[in-house]
Amino acid sequence: LKRAARLAPAPCRWNSGLPVNIGVLFVPQQEAWVVERMGKFHRILEPGLNFLIPLLDRIRYVQSLKEIVINVPEQSAVTLDNVTLQIDGVLYLRVMDPYKASYGVEDPEYAVTQLAQTTMRSELGKLSLDRVFRERESLNASIVDAINQASDCWGIRCLRYEIKDIHVPPRVKESMQMQVEAERRKRATVLESEGTRESAINVAEGQKQAQILASEAEKAEQINKAAGEANAMLVKARAKAEAIQLLAAALSQQHGSAAASLSVAEQYVNAFSKIAKDSNTVLLPANTGDVTNMVAQALGIYTTLTKPQAVKAQDETPPAHEDSQPAAMEMLKAEQSSSS
């Protein structure tokens, strides 16, 4: 019974309530009355006042020029992946040519409804189930284009078609829900992995920056340390140079050799006083007690090194070293006897 009611044609509004020809007729706005004279098409009455000949003229069809809404009954269709769907829709159309709509097809509304159903089945058979839900607008546009190509000779133009409901079998609905849940879990896993990846990248980037800053700090510290050591060496070298200059100036003066002999003797005595304090192994020269001989050797080396300078200084200053060396020897002997 439901199938028979679904396939039964919708009630036709074209042949219902035909006006009677009384000679003077008033046609309402947005309507077109098709007039036949003696059974043959005569003319179409426009809205407003119209005059007809009684008994000869007859109003055969009344066409509405307004936009008509037709509910397309629910029907079953099979998709490209062999899923049976129950789908219904709404069809919006308008009569563009009253003559073709009256004489081109017996029941325009029923014809357009059947055409919409068959077009819907054919278009759904080209798409898979997922594409049916994703490409709903393109499916509606395809159905409208197919209906307009077929209904052009009927004087009817389809304005738009809208799918109302799509019913899927219960098992397919369960599988779709499972697929949606799996997709959501997949997205959650991907987002979690991306968060872990970003976190690891940030930690590695932080460690890299920390190492770079630490190396730069160490580099700056080494540079500063090297600069400090270089400055210290320069200061020591300058101080030593000044000391050597002062010593050279002092030695070039009168009694300079005696002062040098006294300084060497003092260093010799101090060195022997520190023997065997740091370790038990001691290396001593053969004549340890002969301080005079050691000083004489040191003075001989010094005299050899300073002999060229002494020749130059001899021309400028009077000789005074001959008297200073015996005095220096006497002072060394006195210091040696006092220390012994």
Helices and strands as residue ranges (DSSP letters): H 2-7, E 24-27, E 31-37, E 40-45, E 48-51, E 57-64, E 67-78, E 84-95, H 98-103, H 108-124, H 129-134, H 136-151, G 152-154, E 156-167, H 170-251, H 256-273, H 291-305, H 307-316, H 321-339
